Amino acid sequence: MPRLTDQTYLSNYDALRDEYLRGGRSFAGLEPHEQWALFDFCLHHERHSREELLNYRQEISALNPSLPQRAGKAFRHWQQLRDVRAAKRAQGAPVKRRNSTDFTLGFQVRAEPGVRLLARAVVQLATYLVEQEKARAAAESEPPAPADDSQSSGR
């Protein structure tokens, strides 16, 4: 297996960074531990100069000697997934599925918390809780419905 050169490391960073900036949907095909290996070794979620990247590569390789190999395997797997997806797109019309419930579920990890997504979730939760409280208060303040005595008296 060829060793990773500085130029290859930088070109891998560029490819990963480009995909990350486009939304990174292709990373969802990787296992979470593969995604974390790429984040930890390539830093594609952050903007860095070439010199900073090469210095970081040396430091992280010394601190975690297995990380370059794990990230390399994850990168090759990501490339394979990307190539398969591109080949399917080049084939033309999508293939109709027999069962519309067939789907593939993938997880995309984030190197940093999605602050906007978290804030949105908190606002939605607060709105939901306020609506539930209003509904509960409205139900408690309504007088009970009168009982229908005509059926119980036997008439």
C-alpha positions in Angstrom: 0.0 0.0 0.0 1.5 3.4 -1.0 2.2 5.9 1.7 0.2 9.0 2.0 2.2 11.9 0.5 1.6 15.5 1.5 0.1 16.3 -1.9 -2.3 13.4 -1.7 -3.3 14.4 1.9 -4.0 18.0 0.6 -6.0 16.8 -2.4 -8.0 14.5 -0.1 -8.7 17.5 2.1 -9.8 19.5 -0.9 -12.2 16.7 -2.1 -13.7 16.2 1.4 -13.9 20.0 2.1 -15.7 20.5 -1.2 -18.3 17.8 -0.4 -18.7 19.1 3.1 -19.4 22.6 1.9 -22.0 21.2 -0.5 -23.9 19.6 2.4 -22.0 16.4 2.8 -24.8 14.0 2.0 -22.4 11.4 0.6 -20.9 11.0 4.0 -24.1 9.4 5.2 -23.1 6.2 3.4 -20.2 5.8 5.8 -20.3 4.3 9.2 -20.2 6.9 12.0 -16.7 5.8 13.1 -15.5 6.3 9.5 -16.9 9.8 9.4 -15.2 10.6 12.7 -11.9 9.3 11.5 -12.1 11.6 8.5 -13.1 14.6 10.6 -10.3 13.8 13.1 -7.5 13.3 10.5 -8.5 15.6 7.6 -10.2 18.5 9.4 -12.3 19.1 6.3 -15.0 20.7 8.4 -12.7 23.6 9.1 -10.8 26.0 6.9 -7.0 25.8 7.2 -3.9 26.9 5.2 -1.8 24.2 3.5 0.9 24.7 6.1 -1.4 24.3 9.0 -2.8 21.1 7.5 0.6 19.5 7.0 1.7 20.5 10.6 -1.6 19.1 12.0 -1.1 15.8 10.0 2.3 15.3 11.6 1.1 16.1 15.1 -2.0 13.9 14.9 -0.1 11.0 13.3 2.3 11.1 16.2 -0.5 11.3 18.9 -2.7 8.7 17.3 -0.7 6.3 15.0 -3.7 4.3 13.8 -5.7 7.3 12.7 -4.1 7.8 9.3 -4.8 4.2 8.4 -8.4 4.3 9.6 -9.0 7.6 7.8 -7.4 6.2 4.6 -9.8 3.2 4.7 -12.7 5.6 5.3 -11.6 7.8 2.4 -11.4 4.9 0.0 -14.8 3.7 1.1 -16.2 7.2 0.6 -14.7 7.4 -2.9 -16.3 4.0 -3.8 -19.7 5.2 -2.6 -19.4 8.4 -4.5 -18.3 6.5 -7.7 -21.3 4.1 -7.4 -23.7 7.0 -6.9 -22.2 8.9 -9.9 -22.5 5.7 -12.1 -26.2 5.3 -11.1 -26.9 9.0 -12.1 -25.2 8.4 -15.4 -27.4 5.5 -16.2 -30.3 7.8 -16.8 -33.9 7.4 -15.6 -34.4 6.1 -12.1 -35.4 2.5 -11.7 -39.0 2.2 -10.3 -39.2 0.2 -7.1 -41.6 -2.6 -6.6 -42.2 -1.7 -3.0 -42.3 2.0 -2.1 -41.3 1.3 1.5 -37.8 0.2 0.4 -35.3 2.8 1.5 -31.8 3.2 2.8 -31.1 5.0 6.0 -27.8 6.7 6.6 -26.5 8.8 9.4 -24.4 11.9 8.9 -22.3 13.0 11.9 -21.4 16.6 12.5 -18.1 17.7 13.7 -19.7 20.6 15.5 -23.2 21.0 16.9 -25.7 22.4 14.5 -26.6 25.5 16.6 -29.3 26.6 14.2 -30.9 23.1 14.2 -30.7 23.0 18.0 -32.2 26.4 18.4 -35.0 25.4 16.0 -35.7 22.2 18.0 -35.9 24.2 21.2 -38.3 26.7 19.7 -40.5 23.9 18.3 -40.5 22.1 21.7 -41.4 25.3 23.5 -44.3 26.0 21.1 -45.6 22.5 21.5 -45.5 22.7 25.3 -47.3 26.0 25.3 -50.0 24.6 23.0 -50.4 21.6 25.2 -50.7 23.8 28.3 -53.4 26.0 26.6 -55.3 22.9 25.5 -55.2 21.5 29.1 -56.3 24.8 30.6 -59.2 25.1 28.1 -60.3 21.5 28.9 -60.3 22.3 32.6 -62.2 25.5 32.3 -65.0 24.1 30.3 -68.1 23.1 32.3 -68.8 19.4 32.2 -71.3 18.4 29.5 -74.8 17.7 30.8 -75.7 14.0 31.1 -78.3 12.7 28.8 -81.0 11.5 31.3 -83.5 10.4 28.6 -81.6 7.2 27.9 -81.0 6.3 31.5 -84.6 6.8 32.6 -85.9 4.1 30.2 -88.0 6.4 28.0 
